[in-house]
């Protein structure tokens, strides 16, 4: 007989009121189902399955492989921007300039390359620097003034919107940039940002694969790095986070710069897909990014969410935007359908969280 066996006290009989195994409600482990319900993206996944089944039933063209490629493309363009916006929301902030920042990035690359007659990669690099600078400015101003991010980025939104139109008119005489399709470096840049990959005879836009890679990186960042812990900490309570040594200023500025990075990438895709950019584009897209993130389980109050959820939210956006077309419905119903989806997703997410935390 070992010492541990000799000294172990006799087991007391379980109380009729205690759970099986002798554990009370405070110490009993949560079931697998309860743990799954605790994931932020579960509500979005339930909604995505419902939306897919619905359009699969009412829109026969929706079932084709080429239609799936179109849905995924729409979702990827939305999803690439939704990821950094979602991370920023988890960090407790918003960026209302995200939509027009995409257009600003594309216009910067197009106008600079055309007016200076340089390789388009020069414009791409300058656009990246400009996009990161806009994000850094938003974060810096937020930290220095203490104003809500809603007001700070609303001001940036108006500045960028006006500058996009005014600067474009100065250099081109109209509201669109000049075509850069015949300039040096265009074909190489197009292959990086706007090419297609054929799989089984179906062409898939390269943005779909970038989107999935970015989602994997964002998931790793949130769950496996110190910076991910900082994001959740500053979103939950930045004063408490600061008290335990979290660099709140650095984290928030980095998150805003992440939105700038996403705006640059999507802007480059749009530029090299269509060769030119309309200066009035992007207005209103910032709300679509936020909606996709909320549908994906991110809280408006910050401190809660994931990177997988916004991927699912963007996929729902792609299914709705294309499903209405394939069903031959009036596209004017799109925003109404999206609003219904937002409310339903918010209710489902609320129910899921309550089930996950209920004893």
C-alpha positions in Angstrom: 0.0 0.0 0.0 1.4 3.4 -0.9 1.5 6.3 1.5 -1.1 8.2 -0.6 -3.5 5.3 -0.3 -2.9 4.9 3.4 -3.5 8.5 4.3 -6.4 9.2 1.9 -9.5 10.0 3.9 -12.6 7.9 3.5 -15.0 9.3 0.9 -18.2 10.8 2.3 -21.5 9.9 0.7 -22.7 12.4 -1.8 -25.6 14.6 -0.7 -28.8 14.1 -2.5 -28.8 17.8 -3.4 -25.3 17.7 -4.9 -24.6 17.0 -8.6 -23.3 13.7 -9.7 -19.6 13.2 -8.9 -19.8 15.1 -5.7 -19.3 18.6 -7.3 -21.6 21.5 -6.6 -22.7 24.0 -9.2 -19.7 26.3 -8.4 -17.1 23.6 -9.2 -18.8 21.5 -11.8 -17.2 21.7 -15.3 -19.2 23.2 -18.1 -20.5 20.7 -20.6 -19.1 20.6 -24.2 -22.3 22.2 -25.5 -22.1 25.0 -22.9 -18.5 25.6 -23.8 -19.3 25.8 -27.5 -22.2 28.2 -26.8 -19.6 30.4 -25.1 -17.8 31.0 -28.4 -18.6 34.4 -29.9 -19.0 33.0 -33.4 -21.6 30.4 -32.7 -24.6 32.7 -33.2 -23.2 33.8 -36.5 -22.7 30.2 -37.6 -26.3 29.4 -36.8 -27.4 32.4 -38.8 -25.1 31.6 -41.7 -26.5 28.0 -42.0 -30.0 29.5 -42.0 -29.3 32.0 -44.7 -27.5 29.4 -46.9 -30.4 27.0 -46.6 -32.9 29.7 -47.4 -31.2 30.9 -50.6 -30.4 27.4 -51.6 -34.1 26.6 -51.5 -35.5 29.8 -53.2 -32.7 30.6 -55.7 -31.7 27.7 -58.0 -28.7 29.7 -59.5 -27.4 30.0 -55.9 -26.6 26.3 -56.0 -24.0 26.5 -58.8 -20.2 26.4 -58.2 -19.7 29.7 -60.1 -22.3 31.3 -57.9 -20.4 30.2 -54.8 -17.2 31.8 -56.3 -19.1 35.1 -56.7 -20.5 34.9 -53.1 -17.1 34.2 -51.7 -15.6 37.1 -53.7 -18.2 39.6 -52.3 -17.6 38.2 -48.9 -13.8 38.4 -49.2 -13.7 42.1 -50.2 -16.0 42.9 -47.3 -14.2 40.4 -45.0 -10.7 41.7 -45.4 -11.8 45.1 -44.0 -14.1 43.6 -41.5 -11.2 41.7 -39.7 -9.2 44.8 -38.6 -12.5 46.7 -37.9 -13.5 43.8 -35.6 -10.2 43.7 -33.8 -10.6 47.5 -33.2 -14.1 46.9 -31.9 -12.8 44.2 -29.5 -10.3 46.8 -28.4 -13.3 49.1 -27.6 -13.2 51.6 -30.5 -14.8 52.3 -33.8 -13.5 53.7 -37.1 -16.1 55.5 -39.2 -13.5 56.5 -41.7 -12.8 52.9 -42.8 -15.0 53.1 -45.9 -13.6 56.2 -47.5 -10.1 55.3 -46.4 -10.3 52.4 -48.9 -11.0 55.0 -51.7 -8.3 57.4 -50.4 -5.7 54.6 -50.6 -6.7 53.7 -54.2 -6.8 57.3 -55.3 -3.4 58.0 -53.8 -1.8 55.2 -55.7 -3.6 56.0 -59.0 -3.1 59.8 -59.0 0.5 59.7 -57.9 1.5 57.0 -60.4 -0.2 58.8 -63.3 0.8 62.3 -62.5 4.5 61.5 -61.9 4.6 58.9 -64.6 6.3 56.4 -62.3 6.0 52.7 -61.9 2.7 51.9 -60.2 4.5 50.1 -57.4 5.7 53.5 -56.3 2.1 54.6 -55.9 1.3 51.4 -54.1 4.1 52.0 -51.5 3.1 55.7 -51.0 -0.5 54.6 -50.6 0.5 52.1 -47.9 2.4 54.8 -46.0 -0.5 57.2 -46.3 -3.0 54.6 -45.1 -0.9 53.8 -42.1 -0.5 57.5 -41.4 -4.3 58.0 -41.4 -4.7 55.2 -39.0 -1.9 56.4 -36.7 -3.4 59.9 -36.7 -6.8 58.6 -35.7 -5.3 56.6 -32.8 -3.0 59.4 -31.7 -5.8 62.0 -31.7 -8.0 59.6 -29.7 -5.3 59.2 -27.1 -4.3 62.9 -26.9 -7.8 64.3 -26.7 -9.8 61.6 -24.9 -12.6 62.1 -27.4 -14.8 59.2 -28.3 -13.6 57.3 -31.4 -17.0 58.0 -32.9 -16.3 61.7 -33.1 -12.6 61.4 -34.0 -13.2 59.1 -36.9 -16.3 60.9 -38.0 -14.1 64.0 -38.5 -11.6 61.9 -40.4 -14.4 60.5 -42.6 -15.5 64.0 -43.6 -12.0 65.1 -44.2 -11.1 62.1 -46.4 -14.5 62.3 -48.2 -14.0 65.9 -49.2 -10.3 65.5 -50.0 -11.0 62.5 -52.3 -13.4 64.5 -54.4 -11.5 67.8 -54.4 -8.0 66.4 -55.1 -9.3 64.1 -57.8 -11.0 67.1 -59.6 -7.8 69.1 -59.3 -5.6 66.5 -61.0 -8.1 64.9 -63.4 -10.8 67.4 -64.0 -13.5 64.9 -63.1 -14.6 62.7 -60.3 -12.6 59.6 -61.3 -8.8 58.9 -61.5 -7.2 58.3 -64.9 -6.7 54.7 -66.0 -3.3 53.3 -65.2 -3.7 50.0 -67.1 -0.9 50.8 -69.5 1.7 52.0 -67.0 4.8 50.1 -65.9 4.2 47.5 -63.2 0.5 47.4 -63.6 0.4 43.7 -64.8 2.6 42.6 -61.9 0.5 44.5 -59.3 -2.7 43.2 -60.8 -1.4 39.6 -60.4 -0.7 40.3 -56.7 -3.9 42.1 -55.8 -6.6 41.2 -58.4 -5.8 38.0 -60.2 -7.9 34.8 -60.4 -7.1 31.2 -59.5 -8.9 28.4 -61.4 -10.0 25.4 -59.4 -12.1 22.7 -61.1 -12.9 24.9 -64.0 -14.2 27.7 -61.7 -12.3 31.0 -61.3 -11.9 32.2 -57.8 -10.6 35.7 -57.1 -7.3 35.8 -55.2 -8.9 38.0 -52.5 -10.7 34.9 -51.2 -7.4 33.2 -50.3 -6.0 36.4 -48.9 -9.1 36.7 -46.7 -8.7 33.2 -45.3 -5.0 33.8 -44.6 -5.7 37.1 -42.9 -8.4 35.4 -40.8 -5.9 32.7 -39.7 -3.4 35.4 -38.8 -5.9 37.4 -36.9 -7.1 34.3 -35.0 -3.5 33.5 -34.1 -2.9 37.1 -33.0 -5.9 37.2 -30.7 -5.5 33.8 -29.1 -1.7 33.1 -29.1 0.1 36.4 -28.6 0.6 38.9 -25.9 -0.9 41.6 -28.2 -4.1 39.6 -28.4 -4.4 39.7 -24.6 -3.8 43.5 -24.7 -6.7 43.9 -27.2 -9.2 42.1 -25.0 -7.8 43.9 -21.9 -8.1 47.5 -23.3 -11.6 46.7 -24.7 -12.8 45.3 -21.4 -11.5 48.0 -19.2 -8.6 50.2 -20.3 -8.1 51.7 -16.8 -7.7 48.3 -15.3 -5.5 47.2 -18.2 -3.2 50.2 -17.8 -3.0 49.4 -14.0 -1.5 46.0 -14.8 1.0 47.3 -17.3 -0.8 46.9 -20.6 0.4 49.6 -23.1 -3.0 51.1 -23.8 -1.8 53.9 -26.1 0.4 51.6 -28.3 -2.4 49.0 -28.5 -5.1 51.4 -29.7 -2.8 53.2 -32.2 -1.7 49.8 -33.6 -5.3 48.7 -34.0 -6.2 51.9 -35.9 -3.2 51.4 -38.1 -4.4 47.8 -38.7 -7.6 49.3 -40.2 -5.4 51.5 -42.4 -3.5 48.5 -43.5 -6.8 46.7 -44.4 -8.0 49.8 -46.3 -4.8 49.9 -48.3 -5.1 46.3 -49.3 -8.7 46.5 -50.4 -8.0 49.8 -52.1 -5.2 48.2 -54.2 -7.5 45.4 -55.1 -10.2 47.7 -56.4 -7.7 49.9 -58.3 -6.1 47.0 -60.1 -9.4 45.3 -60.7 -11.0 48.3 -62.5 -7.9 50.4 -63.5 -9.5 53.5 -62.2 -11.3 54.7 -59.0 -14.4 56.8 -58.5 -13.7 59.4 -55.8 -17.2 59.2 -54.2 -17.0 55.4 -53.5 -16.8 53.9 -50.1 -19.3 56.1 -48.3 -21.5 53.9 -46.1 -19.2 50.9 -46.2 -17.9 51.6 -42.7 -21.3 50.6 -41.4 -21.3 47.4 -43.4 -18.0 46.4 -41.8 -19.3 47.1 -38.3 -22.5 45.2 -39.1 -20.5 42.2 -40.3 -18.5 42.3 -37.1 -21.5 42.5 -34.9 -23.2 39.7 -36.7 -20.0 37.8 -36.1 -20.4 38.1 -32.4 -18.3 41.3 -31.6 -19.9 43.4 -28.9 -20.3 47.2 -29.5 -19.0 47.7 -26.0 -15.7 46.0 -26.7 -13.7 43.3 -24.9 -15.5 40.4 -26.6 -15.4 38.8 -30.0 -13.2 36.7 -32.3 -11.7 36.7 -35.8 -13.7 33.7 -37.0 -17.0 35.4 -36.3 -16.4 38.4 -38.6 -15.4 35.9 -41.3 -18.8 34.3 -41.0 -20.5 37.7 -40.8 -18.9 38.7 -44.1 -19.9 35.4 -45.6 -23.5 36.1 -44.6 -23.1 39.5 -46.3 -21.9 37.9 -49.5 -24.8 35.3 -49.5 -27.4 38.0 -48.9 -26.0 40.4 -51.5 -25.8 37.8 -54.2 -28.7 35.6 -53.1 -31.2 38.4 -53.7 -29.9 38.8 -57.2 -30.0 35.0 -57.9 -33.6 34.9 -56.5 -34.6 37.7 -59.0 -35.7 40.0 -56.2 -35.7 43.7 -56.3 -32.1 44.7 -55.1 -33.7 47.5 -53.1 -34.6 44.9 -50.5 -30.9 44.2 -49.8 -30.5 46.8 -47.0 -33.8 45.8 -45.4 -32.8 42.1 -45.5 -29.4 43.1 -44.0 -31.1 45.0 -41.2 -33.3 42.0 -40.4 -30.2 39.8 -40.3 -28.4 42.3 -38.0 -31.3 42.3 -35.5 -31.7 38.5 -35.7 -28.0 37.9 -35.3 -27.8 40.3 -32.3 -30.7 38.4 -30.7 -29.2 35.0 -31.4 -25.8 36.1 -30.0 -27.6 37.4 -26.9 -29.4 34.1 -26.4 -26.2 32.1 -26.9 -24.3 34.2 -24.3 -27.1 33.8 -21.8 -27.1 30.0 -22.4 -23.4 29.9 -22.0 -23.4 31.7 -18.7 -26.5 30.2 -17.2 -25.9 27.7 -14.4 
